[in-house]
Amino acid sequence: MPELTVGDRKLAIAERIPPMLFYLPLILSWIGFSLRHRSFTLPTAANPKIFTGGMWGESKSDYLLDITPEERTWVADFTVVRRGKGAFSVDADIKAAQAALDAQGIAYPFIAKPDIGWHGHGVRRITCFAELQDYITGFPENTNIILQRYVPYAGEAAILYARLPGERHGRVLSLTFRYFPHVVGNGRETIRDLIGKDARARWKSKLHLGGDATHRGLGEEELARVPAAGEVVQIALIGNQRAGALYRDGRRFITAEMERRIDGIAGSMTEFHYGRFDLRFETVDALARGEGFSIVEVNGIGGEAIDVWDPRLPVGEVYRRLVDQQRLLFLIGKRNRARGFHPTKFADFATSLFRQNRLIRQYPAST
């Protein structure tokens, strides 16, 4: 991963804007494109074989299963299990989960996450059978769970991809490096103190200190620990804005080899024209060669161009990139509509959002 400096820890101006206020211009922009194209949900036709085009409410495992076996070697091994109905099914569900793990050859530790997920809600690292029992017991009924091999690579990145309908090849639109929420020890202060003094960690301190019911946070023993000078302490498993992760625009590292690899993976999927591949990678050089990485998640049209959250970008550039993303989504949707694909009905579009939000409130706390 490209090395960070002290100044890189600052919050972006865009991150300081309240979310509802920040997204208001983008909502207006979306409405403008909707009026021009006579459809509010036209972008959902960009990925016509995915529920809502992947805006929200879709199955995350469906993406991974749609990748052909030849290309699935680039995906971290996973299995999907079902949380049944009623407390009486819990023991059977746990046994089925362990059997599925054994069949897939997935050992502890591994990652457990909801099949319908958002912003890392419900994502945990499971280190033993007791933790698997606890996770499944606390999971909402009649829903699917993804159990995925833990990828030990240090780097994490998000690659945004698009292919216009009718074209043989797509392109990588952006590459973003994700830096997990962390603090750096000085040999004197506790992790709790370091969180309070670090701009990014302090921004989400409620989450890290256990004050948010949707996230476990750090235990008292860990918070009281004094890390050695220079020791990097990861304070959350999830690497997104919800936990205060840092994003760095890495488009200068995009190469033809990387693009060919991602295009091959995306091209193996059914009518997949737009999405973001979240992956763990060994080194930047290996990733640039299209090697040494494992995909852990795929997102559809809801996969935001997260390079915009690089603190070095001015607000004007942030909005320009996000509006360009909307413009491209409507263009792809328009072309697929001309091919006979229909956008998701507005009622289904809205209902799926409400269902996803309801599920999120029921998921076990993330870590």
Secondary structure, DSSP 8 states (H G I E B T S, - for coil): -----GGGGS--HHHHS-HHHHHHHHHHHHHHHHHHHT-TTGGGGGSTTSGGGGSSS--HHHHHHHS-TTTGGGB--EEEEEE-SSGGGHHHHHHHHHHHHHHHT--SSEEEEESS--TTTT-EEE-SHHHHHHHHHTS-TTEEEEEEE----SEEEEEEEE--TT-S--EEEEEEEEE-SEEE--SSS-HHHHHHHSHHHHHTHHHHTT--TTB----HHHHT----TT-EEE--S--SGGGT-EEEE-GGG--HHHHHHHHHHHHTSTT--EEEEEEEES-HHHHHTT-SEEEEEEE-TT---GGGG-TTS-HHHHHHHHHHHHHHHHHHHHHHHHTT-----HHHHHHHHHHHHHHHTTS--B-
